[in-house]
Amino acid sequence: MTFRTYFLGMILSTILCFVSLALIVFYIDPEEAGLIGVILFFLMLFFSLSGLFALLSFCLKRKFFKSKIEFGQIGTSFRQGVFLSLIFTGTLMLQSFGMLFWWSAALFIVGISLLELYFASKD
């Protein structure tokens, strides 16, 4: 798979996830759909943000570091995008369950950050 094919596929799948998220927001009533509607919302939000943050991370790394090793940065950018979207989606889920406090958010962010540091040290 070439870099261009991967990047185009990532862009198209991110756009598809955002369209799915918009359809869920506009056409699914959370009170009527129940748990399945809420799960679909959080799942599509996670996938949409993962793709967006991964693409942004890769573009920023490529612009500022001007490295020619593109495939080495793809995995790191994707991992960081997933972790960042996990932070946003996780704090939003905590808020929806009424469990979001400053200390719970801080512990959640520190936990995800430690996980990223672990994976970054293995690279």
N, CA, C and O atoms as a GROMACS GRO file, in nm:
protein
  492
    1MET      N    1   0.085  -0.117   0.000
    1MET     CA    2   0.000   0.000   0.000
    1MET      C    3   0.090   0.124   0.000
    1MET      O    4   0.184   0.134   0.080
    2THR      N    5   0.062   0.214  -0.088
    2THR     CA    6   0.140   0.337  -0.094
    2THR      C    7   0.089   0.437   0.010
    2THR      O    8  -0.020   0.423   0.065
    3PHE      N    9   0.171   0.536   0.033
    3PHE     CA   10   0.134   0.638   0.130
    3PHE      C   11   0.011   0.715   0.082
    3PHE      O   12  -0.077   0.746   0.161
    4ARG      N   13   0.006   0.745  -0.044
    4ARG     CA   14  -0.106   0.821  -0.099
    4ARG      C   15  -0.238   0.745  -0.085
    4ARG      O   16  -0.341   0.804  -0.052
    5THR      N   17  -0.234   0.614  -0.109
    5THR     CA   18  -0.353   0.531  -0.094
    5THR      C   19  -0.400   0.529   0.051
    5THR      O   20  -0.520   0.540   0.077
    6TYR      N   21  -0.307   0.514   0.144
    6TYR     CA   22  -0.342   0.513   0.287
    6TYR      C   23  -0.404   0.647   0.327
    6TYR      O   24  -0.507   0.650   0.394
    7PHE      N   25  -0.340   0.755   0.288
    7PHE     CA   26  -0.386   0.888   0.328
    7PHE      C   27  -0.524   0.918   0.269
    7PHE      O   28  -0.609   0.972   0.339
    8LEU      N   29  -0.547   0.884   0.143
    8LEU     CA   30  -0.677   0.904   0.080
    8LEU      C   31  -0.784   0.818   0.147
    8LEU      O   32  -0.896   0.864   0.170
    9GLY      N   33  -0.750   0.694   0.178
    9GLY     CA   34  -0.844   0.607   0.247
    9GLY      C   35  -0.878   0.658   0.386
    9GLY      O   36  -0.993   0.649   0.430
   10MET      N   37  -0.778   0.712   0.455
   10MET     CA   38  -0.802   0.767   0.588
   10MET      C   39  -0.892   0.891   0.581
   10MET      O   40  -0.980   0.909   0.666
   11ILE      N   41  -0.871   0.973   0.482
   11ILE     CA   42  -0.956   1.092   0.465
   11ILE      C   43  -1.100   1.052   0.434
   11ILE      O   44  -1.194   1.105   0.493
   12LEU      N   45  -1.117   0.958   0.342
   12LEU     CA   46  -1.252   0.915   0.304
   12LEU      C   47  -1.324   0.846   0.420
   12LEU      O   48  -1.444   0.868   0.441
   13SER      N   49  -1.253   0.763   0.496
   13SER     CA   50  -1.318   0.696   0.608
   13SER      C   51  -1.353   0.795   0.720
   13SER      O   52  -1.454   0.778   0.788
   14THR      N   53  -1.271   0.897   0.739
   14THR     CA   54  -1.302   0.999   0.839
   14THR      C   55  -1.425   1.079   0.797
   14THR      O   56  -1.511   1.109   0.880
   15ILE      N   57  -1.433   1.114   0.671
   15ILE     CA   58  -1.551   1.186   0.621
   15ILE      C   59  -1.675   1.099   0.636
   15ILE      O   60  -1.781   1.149   0.675
   16LEU      N   61  -1.664   0.972   0.604
   16LEU     CA   62  -1.777   0.880   0.619
   16LEU      C   63  -1.822   0.870   0.765
   16LEU      O   64  -1.941   0.864   0.793
   17CYS      N   65  -1.727   0.867   0.857
   17CYS     CA   66  -1.761   0.862   0.999
   17CYS      C   67  -1.829   0.990   1.045
   17CYS      O   68  -1.924   0.985   1.124
   18PHE      N   69  -1.783   1.105   0.997
   18PHE     CA   70  -1.849   1.230   1.033
   18PHE      C   71  -1.990   1.239   0.975
   18PHE      O   72  -2.081   1.291   1.040
   19VAL      N   73  -2.010   1.188   0.855
   19VAL     CA   74  -2.145   1.185   0.797
   19VAL      C   75  -2.234   1.092   0.879
   19VAL      O   76  -2.350   1.125   0.905
   20SER      N   77  -2.181   0.978   0.919
   20SER     CA   78  -2.259   0.886   1.003
   20SER      C   79  -2.293   0.949   1.137
   20SER      O   80  -2.404   0.932   1.187
   21LEU      N   81  -2.199   1.021   1.194
   21LEU     CA   82  -2.223   1.090   1.321
   21LEU      C   83  -2.333   1.196   1.305
   21LEU      O   84  -2.420   1.209   1.391
   22ALA      N   85  -2.328   1.270   1.195
   22ALA     CA   86  -2.431   1.372   1.171
   22ALA      C   87  -2.568   1.307   1.152
   22ALA      O   88  -2.668   1.359   1.202
   23LEU      N   89  -2.573   1.196   1.082
   23LEU     CA   90  -2.700   1.125   1.065
   23LEU      C   91  -2.755   1.075   1.198
   23LEU      O   92  -2.875   1.080   1.222
   24ILE      N   93  -2.666   1.026   1.284
   24ILE     CA   94  -2.709   0.979   1.416
   24ILE      C   95  -2.762   1.095   1.499
   24ILE      O   96  -2.865   1.081   1.566
   25VAL      N   97  -2.693   1.208   1.495
   25VAL     CA   98  -2.735   1.323   1.575
   25VAL      C   99  -2.870   1.376   1.528
   25VAL      O  100  -2.955   1.411   1.610
   26PHE      N  101  -2.891   1.382   1.398
   26PHE     CA  102  -3.012   1.442   1.345
   26PHE      C  103  -3.132   1.347   1.338
   26PHE      O  104  -3.246   1.392   1.346
   27TYR      N  105  -3.109   1.216   1.323
   27TYR     CA  106  -3.220   1.126   1.297
   27TYR      C  107  -3.251   1.025   1.407
   27TYR      O  108  -3.353   0.957   1.401
   28ILE      N  109  -3.165   1.012   1.507
   28ILE     CA  110  -3.191   0.915   1.613
   28ILE      C  111  -3.224   0.989   1.742
   28ILE      O  112  -3.147   1.072   1.789
   29ASP      N  113  -3.339   0.959   1.797
   29ASP     CA  114  -3.381   1.014   1.924
   29ASP      C  115  -3.324   0.925   2.035
   29ASP      O  116  -3.358   0.807   2.041
   30PRO      N  117  -3.238   0.980   2.124
   30PRO     CA  118  -3.175   0.895   2.225
   30PRO      C  119  -3.274   0.836   2.325
   30PRO      O  120  -3.251   0.727   2.378
   31GLU      N  121  -3.384   0.904   2.351
   31GLU     CA  122  -3.483   0.849   2.443
   31GLU      C  123  -3.560   0.733   2.380
   31GLU      O  124  -3.596   0.637   2.449
   32GLU      N  125  -3.584   0.742   2.251
   32GLU     CA  126  -3.658   0.637   2.182
   32GLU      C  127  -3.568   0.520   2.146
   32GLU      O  128  -3.610   0.405   2.155
   33ALA      N  129  -3.444   0.548   2.105
   33ALA     CA  130  -3.353   0.442   2.061
   33ALA      C  131  -3.293   0.367   2.179
   33ALA      O  132  -3.254   0.251   2.165
   34GLY      N  133  -3.286   0.431   2.294
   34GLY     CA  134  -3.233   0.365   2.412
   34GLY      C  135  -3.081   0.353   2.409
   34GLY      O  136  -3.011   0.442   2.360
   35LEU      N  137  -3.033   0.244   2.462
   35LEU     CA  138  -2.889   0.223   2.478
   35LEU      C  139  -2.818   0.210   2.345
   35LEU      O  140  -2.704   0.256   2.332
   36ILE      N  141  -2.881   0.150   2.247
   36ILE     CA  142  -2.816   0.131   2.117
   36ILE      C  143  -2.788   0.264   2.048
   36ILE      O  144  -2.686   0.278   1.982
   37GLY      N  145  -2.877   0.361   2.062
   37GLY     CA  146  -2.854   0.493   2.004
   37GLY      C  147  -2.739   0.565   2.070
   37GLY      O  148  -2.660   0.631   2.002
   38VAL      N  149  -2.729   0.553   2.201
   38VAL     CA  150  -2.619   0.617   2.274
   38VAL      C  151  -2.485   0.552   2.239
   38VAL      O  152  -2.385   0.620   2.221
   39ILE      N  153  -2.485   0.419   2.229
   39ILE     CA  154  -2.362   0.347   2.193
   39ILE      C  155  -2.318   0.385   2.052
   39ILE      O  156  -2.200   0.407   2.028
   40LEU      N  157  -2.413   0.392   1.958
   40LEU     CA  158  -2.378   0.433   1.821
   40LEU      C  159  -2.322   0.574   1.816
   40LEU      O  160  -2.228   0.602   1.741
   41PHE      N  161  -2.380   0.664   1.895
   41PHE     CA  162  -2.331   0.802   1.899
   41PHE      C  163  -2.187   0.806   1.948
   41PHE      O  164  -2.102   0.868   1.884
   42PHE      N  165  -2.159   0.742   2.060
   42PHE     CA  166  -2.023   0.747   2.115
   42PHE      C  167  -1.924   0.673   2.026
   42PHE      O  168  -1.809   0.715   2.015
   43LEU      N  169  -1.966   0.566   1.963
   43LEU     CA  170  -1.878   0.492   1.873
   43LEU      C  171  -1.842   0.575   1.749
   43LEU      O  172  -1.725   0.582   1.711
   44MET      N  173  -1.940   0.637   1.688
   44MET     CA  174  -1.912   0.720   1.570
   44MET      C  175  -1.833   0.845   1.607
   44MET      O  176  -1.750   0.890   1.529
   45LEU      N  177  -1.858   0.900   1.724
   45LEU     CA  178  -1.779   1.014   1.770
   45LEU      C  179  -1.634   0.973   1.789
   45LEU      O  180  -1.544   1.047   1.751
   46PHE      N  181  -1.611   0.856   1.848
   46PHE     CA  182  -1.475   0.806   1.868
   46PHE      C  183  -1.404   0.785   1.735
   46PHE      O  184  -1.290   0.828   1.718
   47PHE      N  185  -1.470   0.718   1.640
   47PHE     CA  186  -1.407   0.693   1.510
   47PHE      C  187  -1.382   0.822   1.433
   47PHE      O  188  -1.277   0.838   1.370
   48SER      N  189  -1.476   0.915   1.438
   48SER     CA  190  -1.459   1.042   1.368
   48SER      C  191  -1.342   1.120   1.424
   48SER      O  192  -1.258   1.170   1.349
   49LEU      N  193  -1.337   1.132   1.556
   49LEU     CA  194  -1.228   1.207   1.618
   49LEU      C  195  -1.094   1.137   1.601
   49LEU      O  196  -0.991   1.203   1.586
   50SER      N  197  -1.093   1.004   1.603
   50SER     CA  198  -0.968   0.931   1.581
   50SER      C  199  -0.910   0.962   1.444
   50SER      O  200  -0.790   0.990   1.432
   51GLY      N  201  -0.992   0.956   1.344
   51GLY     CA  202  -0.944   0.987   1.209
   51GLY      C  203  -0.900   1.131   1.196
   51GLY      O  204  -0.796   1.159   1.136
   52LEU      N  205  -0.978   1.223   1.251
   52LEU     CA  206  -0.943   1.364   1.243
   52LEU      C  207  -0.812   1.394   1.314
   52LEU      O  208  -0.725   1.462   1.259
   53PHE      N  209  -0.797   1.345   1.437
   53PHE     CA  210  -0.675   1.372   1.512
   53PHE      C  211  -0.554   1.303   1.452
   53PHE      O  212  -0.443   1.358   1.456
   54ALA      N  213  -0.572   1.184   1.396
   54ALA     CA  214  -0.461   1.115   1.332
   54ALA      C  215  -0.414   1.192   1.208
   54ALA      O  216  -0.294   1.208   1.186
   55LEU      N  217  -0.508   1.238   1.129
   55LEU     CA  218  -0.471   1.316   1.010
   55LEU      C  219  -0.406   1.448   1.047
   55LEU      O  220  -0.306   1.487   0.986
   56LEU      N  221  -0.461   1.517   1.147
   56LEU     CA  222  -0.401   1.643   1.190
   56LEU      C  223  -0.262   1.622   1.247
   56LEU      O  224  -0.170   1.700   1.220
   57SER      N  225  -0.245   1.519   1.326
   57SER     CA  226  -0.115   1.490   1.386
   57SER      C  227  -0.012   1.461   1.278
   57SER      O  228   0.101   1.510   1.284
   58PHE      N  229  -0.050   1.380   1.181
   58PHE     CA  230   0.044   1.348   1.074
   58PHE      C  231   0.081   1.471   0.992
   58PHE      O  232   0.198   1.492   0.959
   59CYS      N  233  -0.019   1.552   0.958
   59CYS     CA  234   0.008   1.672   0.878
   59CYS      C  235   0.096   1.771   0.953
   59CYS      O  236   0.186   1.832   0.895
   60LEU      N  237   0.072   1.787   1.082
   60LEU     CA  238   0.155   1.879   1.161
   60LEU      C  239   0.298   1.826   1.175
   60LEU      O  240   0.393   1.904   1.167
   61LYS      N  241   0.313   1.697   1.196
   61LYS     CA  242   0.448   1.640   1.205
   61LYS      C  243   0.522   1.655   1.073
   61LYS      O  244   0.641   1.687   1.070
   62ARG      N  245   0.452   1.632   0.966
   62ARG     CA  246   0.517   1.640   0.834
   62ARG      C  247   0.556   1.784   0.801
   62ARG      O  248   0.659   1.808   0.738
   63LYS      N  249   0.473   1.881   0.844
   63LYS     CA  250   0.501   2.020   0.814
   63LYS      C  251   0.616   2.074   0.900
   63LYS      O  252   0.706   2.141   0.849
   64PHE      N  253   0.613   2.044   1.029
   64PHE     CA  254   0.712   2.104   1.117
   64PHE      C  255   0.844   2.028   1.121
   64PHE      O  256   0.950   2.090   1.135
   65PHE      N  257   0.841   1.897   1.108
   65PHE     CA  258   0.965   1.820   1.116
   65PHE      C  259   1.024   1.790   0.980
   65PHE      O  260   1.142   1.757   0.970
   66LYS      N  261   0.945   1.802   0.875
   66LYS     CA  262   0.989   1.782   0.737
   66LYS      C  263   1.070   1.654   0.719
   66LYS      O  264   1.173   1.651   0.651
   67SER      N  265   1.021   1.550   0.780
   67SER     CA  266   1.089   1.421   0.772
   67SER      C  267   1.044   1.347   0.646
   67SER      O  268   0.929   1.360   0.604
   68LYS      N  269   1.134   1.272   0.588
   68LYS     CA  270   1.101   1.194   0.469
   68LYS      C  271   1.047   1.056   0.504
   68LYS      O  272   0.994   0.987   0.416
   69ILE      N  273   1.059   1.014   0.629
   69ILE     CA  274   1.010   0.883   0.671
   69ILE      C  275   0.861   0.896   0.702
   69ILE      O  276   0.823   0.926   0.814
   70GLU      N  277   0.779   0.873   0.601
   70GLU     CA  278   0.636   0.892   0.617
   70GLU      C  279   0.570   0.774   0.687
   70GLU      O  280   0.483   0.792   0.772
   71PHE      N  281   0.612   0.652   0.652
   71PHE     CA  282   0.546   0.535   0.709
   71PHE      C  283   0.581   0.519   0.856
   71PHE      O  284   0.502   0.460   0.931
   72GLY      N  285   0.694   0.568   0.901
   72GLY     CA  286   0.728   0.562   1.042
   72GLY      C  287   0.641   0.652   1.126
   72GLY      O  288   0.620   0.625   1.245
   73GLN      N  289   0.591   0.759   1.067
   73GLN     CA  290   0.508   0.854   1.140
   73GLN      C  291   0.360   0.816   1.139
   73GLN      O  292   0.283   0.866   1.222
   74ILE      N  293   0.320   0.731   1.049
   74ILE     CA  294   0.178   0.697   1.037
   74ILE      C  295   0.129   0.625   1.162
   74ILE      O  296   0.023   0.659   1.215
   75GLY      N  297   0.203   0.525   1.207
   75GLY     CA  298   0.161   0.449   1.325
   75GLY      C  299   0.155   0.534   1.450
   75GLY      O  300   0.061   0.523   1.529
   76THR      N  301   0.255   0.620   1.468
   76THR     CA  302   0.258   0.708   1.584
   76THR      C  303   0.143   0.807   1.579
   76THR      O  304   0.078   0.831   1.680
   77SER      N  305   0.119   0.865   1.464
   77SER     CA  306   0.009   0.962   1.450
   77SER      C  307  -0.126   0.896   1.474
   77SER      O  308  -0.214   0.954   1.538
   78PHE      N  309  -0.143   0.774   1.424
   78PHE     CA  310  -0.270   0.705   1.445
   78PHE      C  311  -0.290   0.672   1.593
   78PHE      O  312  -0.400   0.690   1.646
   79ARG      N  313  -0.185   0.624   1.659
   79ARG     CA  314  -0.194   0.592   1.801
   79ARG      C  315  -0.227   0.716   1.883
   79ARG      O  316  -0.312   0.711   1.972
   80GLN      N  317  -0.162   0.827   1.854
   80GLN     CA  318  -0.189   0.950   1.927
   80GLN      C  319  -0.329   1.002   1.899
   80GLN      O  320  -0.394   1.058   1.988
   81GLY      N  321  -0.376   0.985   1.777
   81GLY     CA  322  -0.512   1.026   1.743
   81GLY      C  323  -0.616   0.943   1.818
   81GLY      O  324  -0.717   0.996   1.863
   82VAL      N  325  -0.590   0.813   1.830
   82VAL     CA  326  -0.682   0.726   1.903
   82VAL      C  327  -0.683   0.763   2.051
   82VAL      O  328  -0.790   0.769   2.112
   83PHE      N  329  -0.566   0.788   2.109
   83PHE     CA  330  -0.560   0.823   2.250
   83PHE      C  331  -0.627   0.957   2.277
   83PHE      O  332  -0.697   0.973   2.377
   84LEU      N  333  -0.605   1.054   2.189
   84LEU     CA  334  -0.667   1.185   2.208
   84LEU      C  335  -0.820   1.177   2.194
   84LEU      O  336  -0.892   1.241   2.270
   85SER      N  337  -0.867   1.100   2.099
   85SER     CA  338  -1.012   1.085   2.086
   85SER      C  339  -1.069   1.003   2.202
   85SER      O  340  -1.184   1.023   2.240
   86LEU      N  341  -0.990   0.911   2.257
   86LEU     CA  342  -1.034   0.838   2.376
   86LEU      C  343  -1.050   0.932   2.495
   86LEU      O  344  -1.142   0.915   2.575
   87ILE      N  345  -0.962   1.031   2.506
   87ILE     CA  346  -0.975   1.130   2.613
   87ILE      C  347  -1.103   1.211   2.595
   87ILE      O  348  -1.179   1.227   2.691
   88PHE      N  349  -1.128   1.262   2.475
   88PHE     CA  350  -1.248   1.342   2.452
   88PHE      C  351  -1.375   1.260   2.468
   88PHE      O  352  -1.469   1.304   2.534
   89THR      N  353  -1.378   1.143   2.408
   89THR     CA  354  -1.498   1.060   2.418
   89THR      C  355  -1.520   1.009   2.560
   89THR      O  356  -1.633   1.003   2.608
   90GLY      N  357  -1.412   0.973   2.626
   90GLY     CA  358  -1.422   0.924   2.764
   90GLY      C  359  -1.473   1.030   2.860
   90GLY      O  360  -1.557   1.001   2.945
   91THR      N  361  -1.422   1.152   2.847
   91THR     CA  362  -1.471   1.258   2.936
   91THR      C  363  -1.616   1.293   2.904
   91THR      O  364  -1.693   1.327   2.994
   92LEU      N  365  -1.654   1.286   2.778
   92LEU     CA  366  -1.793   1.310   2.742
   92LEU      C  367  -1.885   1.200   2.797
   92LEU      O  368  -1.997   1.228   2.840
   93MET      N  369  -1.837   1.076   2.795
   93MET     CA  370  -1.914   0.966   2.854
   93MET      C  371  -1.926   0.982   3.005
   93MET      O  372  -2.032   0.959   3.062
   94LEU      N  373  -1.817   1.022   3.070
   94LEU     CA  374  -1.824   1.047   3.214
   94LEU      C  375  -1.925   1.157   3.244
   94LEU      O  376  -1.999   1.148   3.342
   95GLN      N  377  -1.927   1.260   3.162
   95GLN     CA  378  -2.023   1.368   3.181
   95GLN      C  379  -2.167   1.320   3.161
   95GLN      O  380  -2.257   1.360   3.235
   96SER      N  381  -2.188   1.234   3.063
   96SER     CA  382  -2.324   1.187   3.038
   96SER      C  383  -2.374   1.096   3.150
   96SER      O  384  -2.494   1.087   3.173
   97PHE      N  385  -2.284   1.027   3.218
   97PHE     CA  386  -2.322   0.943   3.331
   97PHE      C  387  -2.321   1.017   3.464
   97PHE      O  388  -2.350   0.959   3.568
   98GLY      N  389  -2.287   1.146   3.461
   98GLY     CA  390  -2.284   1.226   3.583
   98GLY      C  391  -2.165   1.195   3.673
   98GLY      O  392  -2.171   1.219   3.793
   99MET      N  393  -2.057   1.142   3.616
   99MET     CA  394  -1.941   1.104   3.694
   99MET      C  395  -1.818   1.190   3.666
   99MET      O  396  -1.708   1.156   3.708
  100LEU      N  397  -1.836   1.300   3.595
  100LEU     CA  398  -1.722   1.384   3.558
  100LEU      C  399  -1.698   1.488   3.667
  100LEU      O  400  -1.778   1.578   3.688
  101PHE      N  401  -1.586   1.474   3.733
  101PHE     CA  402  -1.537   1.570   3.830
  101PHE      C  403  -1.396   1.605   3.789
  101PHE      O  404  -1.338   1.538   3.704
  102TRP      N  405  -1.341   1.709   3.847
  102TRP     CA  406  -1.207   1.751   3.804
  102TRP      C  407  -1.105   1.642   3.832
  102TRP      O  408  -1.014   1.622   3.752
  103TRP      N  409  -1.118   1.571   3.942
  103TRP     CA  410  -1.021   1.468   3.976
  103TRP      C  411  -1.039   1.342   3.891
  103TRP      O  412  -0.941   1.275   3.860
  104SER      N  413  -1.162   1.310   3.853
  104SER     CA  414  -1.182   1.193   3.767
  104SER      C  415  -1.130   1.221   3.626
  104SER      O  416  -1.073   1.134   3.562
  105ALA      N  417  -1.152   1.344   3.578
  105ALA     CA  418  -1.099   1.380   3.447
  105ALA      C  419  -0.947   1.383   3.448
  105ALA      O  420  -0.883   1.337   3.354
  106ALA      N  421  -0.890   1.435   3.556
  106ALA     CA  422  -0.743   1.440   3.567
  106ALA      C  423  -0.684   1.300   3.573
  106ALA      O  424  -0.583   1.273   3.508
  107LEU      N  425  -0.745   1.210   3.649
  107LEU     CA  426  -0.696   1.072   3.654
  107LEU      C  427  -0.709   1.002   3.519
  107LEU      O  428  -0.620   0.926   3.480
  108PHE      N  429  -0.818   1.028   3.450
  108PHE     CA  430  -0.838   0.967   3.319
  108PHE      C  431  -0.732   1.017   3.220
  108PHE      O  432  -0.675   0.938   3.145
  109ILE      N  433  -0.707   1.147   3.219
  109ILE     CA  434  -0.608   1.205   3.128
  109ILE      C  435  -0.468   1.157   3.163
  109ILE      O  436  -0.388   1.128   3.073
  110VAL      N  437  -0.436   1.150   3.291
  110VAL     CA  438  -0.304   1.101   3.333
  110VAL      C  439  -0.288   0.955   3.294
  110VAL      O  440  -0.180   0.915   3.250
  111GLY      N  441  -0.391   0.875   3.309
  111GLY     CA  442  -0.384   0.735   3.270
  111GLY      C  443  -0.359   0.716   3.122
  111GLY      O  444  -0.275   0.634   3.083
  112ILE      N  445  -0.429   0.789   3.040
  112ILE     CA  446  -0.409   0.781   2.894
  112ILE      C  447  -0.269   0.835   2.857
  112ILE      O  448  -0.203   0.781   2.769
  113SER      N  449  -0.226   0.940   2.925
  113SER     CA  450  -0.093   0.995   2.898
  113SER      C  451   0.017   0.896   2.934
  113SER      O  452   0.116   0.883   2.862
  114LEU      N  453   0.000   0.826   3.046
  114LEU     CA  454   0.098   0.724   3.084
  114LEU      C  455   0.100   0.609   2.983
  114LEU      O  456   0.205   0.553   2.953
  115LEU      N  457  -0.016   0.575   2.932
  115LEU     CA  458  -0.023   0.471   2.829
  115LEU      C  459   0.051   0.516   2.702
  115LEU      O  460   0.122   0.437   2.640
  116GLU      N  461   0.034   0.642   2.665
  116GLU     CA  462   0.106   0.695   2.548
  116GLU      C  463   0.257   0.698   2.574
  116GLU      O  464   0.336   0.665   2.485
  117LEU      N  465   0.297   0.737   2.693
  117LEU     CA  466   0.439   0.738   2.726
  117LEU      C  467   0.499   0.596   2.720
  117LEU      O  468   0.612   0.578   2.677
  118TYR      N  469   0.423   0.499   2.763
  118TYR     CA  470   0.470   0.360   2.755
  118TYR      C  471   0.493   0.319   2.610
  118TYR      O  472   0.598   0.264   2.578
  119PHE      N  473   0.395   0.346   2.524
  119PHE     CA  474   0.411   0.309   2.383
  119PHE      C  475   0.518   0.392   2.314
  119PHE      O  476   0.588   0.342   2.225
  120ALA      N  477   0.532   0.519   2.352
  120ALA     CA  478   0.634   0.604   2.291
  120ALA      C  479   0.775   0.557   2.331
  120ALA      O  480   0.868   0.568   2.252
  121SER      N  481   0.789   0.506   2.451
  121SER     CA  482   0.921   0.459   2.494
  121SER      C  483   0.959   0.329   2.424
  121SER      O  484   1.078   0.299   2.412
  122LYS      N  485   0.861   0.252   2.379
  122LYS     CA  486   0.890   0.128   2.307
  122LYS      C  487   0.931   0.154   2.162
  122LYS      O  488   0.993   0.069   2.099
  123ASP      N  489   0.896   0.271   2.110
  123ASP     CA  490   0.933   0.304   1.971
  123ASP      C  491   1.076   0.346   1.972
  123ASP      O  492   1.131   0.379   1.867
   0.00000   0.00000   0.00000
